């Protein structure tokens, strides 16, 4: 909703919204910014759409009809080797916007035909991502990319770091503590096989 000053003119009868992590605040901003003859149809795109609908009734903002949709979470992916490639591909095929980075770029570029954006800087995968999935070889490499490489620092507050690498308990605890300091969630979800 950062683009509220650019809302359509009073003659516009439809409005599309993307409500952020604080739907009540965002909806109030919309309510007080809309012209007197509010749109008759509002489209809300977010996983919180139903909750926003209820809140809108409570504050008296009730357009004639609602279309509530769910947008797919933006995923950042670091490590597109044997397993990471397949995981990132499946996420992209499911409709998620995926941004990927790998130490050897050619491995990540195999994902381009599936709509994945490939970046040169690991921190770039985190910009705007709801979650970043880490599928790297070991704890030291994960620390080097997630912490030293700036991935966690580039993530929006409230984002989730999902480390699927097989790392030590101590490494996972250290990453979880660092994520918490930055206002991020952390899930240690190692794969095996």
Protein Blocks (a to p, Z undefined) as FASTA:
>chain_A
ZZmmmgccfklcbdcddddfblmlmmmmmmmmpcfkacfbdcdddfklmmmmmmmmmnop
acfbdcddddddddddehjafklmmmmmmmmmnopacddddfblmlmmmmmmnopacdfb
fklmmgopabdcdddfblklmmmmmmmnommmmpcghiacddfbdcdfklmmmmmmmmmm
nopacdddddeZZ
